[in-house]
Amino acid sequence: MAMNDNNINTCRYRVDVPYPPVRVVGPNPVYACEMLGNMGDAVSEMSDVTRYFYISVVTKPQYSWISACFRDISIVEMHHLNIFAELALLLGADPRLWSCRDGMQWWSPSYIGYPHGLRPLITESIQAEEAAIRKYSHQADTICDRNIVAILRRIIQDEMHHLQIFREMYQQV
């Protein structure tokens, strides 16, 4: 189980498996754009960091255990953001919070829904994790750099764990 038996105080927020080293075969502008998208697109680590930070703040007065869980998960997402930034740089891109679609498009806080109510907040988080898993799985299936693929597969493990946590949380509130 992702959360403890009565969920009141703890939330294990990451998979206990080391991350592969951040390295690439060589510069690749196509893969660099993929990593920039993982950093600063609508479905991105920056969106998740922002979403989970917001949820941790607004849930704290009534649901301190949920707040702490989202805070801790946002820290894991920040680590993912850093990994993708390092990959983008190694691949030859300037690791700004932007994506390559429609030219260079900056990340925007408008990518977050900011719903009201606990269940809608958790629902949006579930949907975000599902979208990230789909995106990273597709990349892992199409990118030919085994270093990047190993990192993507490791990050997917965390995202799947977050999805499990959010689904359990939804059932318990």
C-alpha positions as CSV (number, residue, x, y, z in Angstrom):
1,M,0.0,0.0,0.0
2,A,1.3,3.5,-0.8
3,M,-0.1,5.1,2.3
4,N,0.0,3.7,5.8
5,D,-2.9,1.6,7.1
6,N,-4.9,4.6,8.5
7,N,-3.3,7.3,6.3
8,I,-3.2,9.9,9.1
9,N,0.5,10.7,9.4
10,T,2.6,9.2,6.6
11,C,2.9,9.0,2.9
12,R,5.8,7.2,1.2
13,Y,6.1,9.4,-1.8
14,R,8.8,7.8,-3.9
15,V,9.9,4.4,-5.1
16,D,13.0,3.2,-3.2
17,V,15.0,2.5,-6.3
18,P,18.0,4.6,-7.3
19,Y,17.8,6.9,-10.4
20,P,20.1,6.0,-13.3
21,P,23.0,8.5,-13.9
22,V,22.0,11.5,-16.0
23,R,23.9,11.1,-19.2
24,V,23.2,10.9,-22.9
25,V,24.8,9.3,-26.0
26,G,25.3,12.8,-27.5
27,P,23.5,16.0,-28.5
28,N,20.1,15.4,-30.1
29,P,17.8,18.3,-30.8
30,V,14.7,16.1,-31.2
31,Y,15.3,14.5,-27.8
32,A,16.2,17.9,-26.3
33,C,12.7,19.1,-27.3
34,E,11.1,16.1,-25.7
35,M,12.9,16.9,-22.4
36,L,12.0,20.6,-22.6
37,G,8.4,19.5,-23.0
38,N,8.8,17.3,-19.9
39,M,9.9,20.4,-18.1
40,G,7.6,23.1,-19.3
41,D,4.7,21.9,-21.3
42,A,1.1,21.5,-20.0
43,V,1.9,17.9,-19.1
44,S,5.2,18.6,-17.3
45,E,7.0,18.4,-14.1
46,M,6.7,22.2,-13.6
47,S,2.9,21.8,-13.9
48,D,3.0,19.0,-11.3
49,V,5.3,20.9,-8.9
50,T,3.0,23.9,-9.1
51,R,-0.2,21.9,-8.8
52,Y,1.0,19.9,-5.8
53,F,2.4,23.0,-4.1
54,Y,-1.0,24.7,-4.5
55,I,-2.8,21.7,-3.1
56,S,-0.5,21.4,-0.2
57,V,-1.2,25.0,0.8
58,V,-5.0,24.9,0.4
59,T,-5.5,21.6,2.1
60,K,-3.3,22.3,5.1
61,P,-6.0,23.9,7.4
62,Q,-8.3,20.9,7.2
63,Y,-6.3,18.0,5.9
64,S,-2.7,18.3,7.3
65,W,-1.8,14.7,6.3
66,I,-3.0,15.3,2.7
67,S,-1.1,18.6,2.6
68,A,2.1,16.9,3.8
69,C,1.7,14.2,1.2
70,F,1.3,16.7,-1.7
71,R,4.2,18.7,-0.4
72,D,6.5,15.7,-0.3
73,I,5.3,14.5,-3.8
74,S,6.0,18.0,-5.1
75,I,9.6,17.6,-3.9
76,V,9.9,14.4,-5.9
77,E,8.5,16.2,-9.0
78,M,11.1,18.9,-8.5
79,H,13.8,16.2,-8.6
80,H,12.3,15.0,-11.9
81,L,12.3,18.6,-13.2
82,N,16.0,18.9,-12.4
83,I,16.7,15.6,-14.2
84,F,14.9,16.6,-17.3
85,A,16.7,20.0,-17.2
86,E,20.1,18.3,-17.0
87,L,19.1,16.0,-19.9
88,A,17.9,18.9,-22.0
89,L,21.2,20.7,-21.4
90,L,23.3,17.6,-22.3
91,L,21.2,17.1,-25.4
92,G,22.0,20.7,-26.5
93,A,19.1,22.7,-25.4
94,D,18.8,25.8,-23.2
95,P,16.9,24.3,-20.2
96,R,14.3,27.0,-19.8
97,L,10.7,26.4,-18.8
98,W,9.4,26.2,-22.3
99,S,8.4,23.6,-24.9
100,C,9.2,23.3,-28.6
101,R,5.6,23.1,-29.8
102,D,4.5,26.1,-31.9
103,G,7.9,27.5,-31.7
104,M,9.2,28.0,-28.2
105,Q,6.2,28.3,-25.8
106,W,6.8,29.3,-22.2
107,W,5.3,27.3,-19.4
108,S,2.3,29.0,-17.9
109,P,0.5,28.7,-14.5
110,S,-2.7,28.6,-16.6
111,Y,-1.9,24.9,-17.3
112,I,-3.2,24.2,-13.8
113,G,-6.9,23.9,-13.3
114,Y,-7.0,25.1,-9.7
115,P,-10.3,23.3,-8.9
116,H,-12.2,23.9,-5.7
117,G,-12.9,21.1,-3.3
118,L,-10.8,18.2,-2.1
119,R,-12.0,15.5,-4.5
120,P,-11.7,17.7,-7.6
121,L,-8.1,18.6,-6.5
122,I,-7.3,14.9,-6.2
123,T,-9.0,14.0,-9.4
124,E,-6.9,16.6,-11.3
125,S,-3.8,15.1,-9.7
126,I,-4.8,11.6,-10.8
127,Q,-5.4,12.8,-14.4
128,A,-2.0,14.6,-14.3
129,E,-0.2,11.5,-13.3
130,E,-2.0,9.4,-15.9
131,A,-1.0,11.9,-18.6
132,A,2.6,11.9,-17.4
133,I,2.8,8.1,-17.5
134,R,1.4,8.0,-21.0
135,K,3.8,10.7,-22.2
136,Y,6.9,9.3,-20.6
137,S,6.0,5.7,-21.7
138,H,5.6,6.9,-25.3
139,Q,9.0,8.6,-25.1
140,A,10.6,5.5,-23.6
141,D,9.2,3.5,-26.5
142,T,10.4,5.9,-29.2
143,I,13.7,7.3,-27.9
144,C,16.8,5.3,-29.0
145,D,19.2,6.6,-26.3
146,R,19.2,3.8,-23.6
147,N,20.4,6.3,-21.0
148,I,17.3,8.5,-21.4
149,V,15.0,5.5,-21.6
150,A,16.4,4.2,-18.3
151,I,15.7,7.5,-16.7
152,L,12.2,7.8,-18.1
153,R,11.4,4.3,-16.9
154,R,12.6,5.1,-13.4
155,I,10.6,8.4,-13.3
156,I,7.5,6.4,-14.5
157,Q,7.9,4.2,-11.4
158,D,7.5,7.3,-9.2
159,E,4.6,8.6,-11.3
160,M,2.8,5.2,-11.0
161,H,3.4,5.3,-7.2
162,H,2.0,8.8,-7.0
163,L,-1.0,7.6,-9.0
164,Q,-1.6,4.8,-6.5
165,I,-1.3,7.3,-3.6
166,F,-3.8,9.7,-5.1
167,R,-6.3,6.9,-6.0
168,E,-6.1,5.6,-2.4
169,M,-6.4,9.1,-1.1
170,Y,-9.5,9.7,-3.2
171,Q,-11.2,6.6,-1.8
172,Q,-10.5,7.7,1.8
173,V,-11.9,11.2,1.6
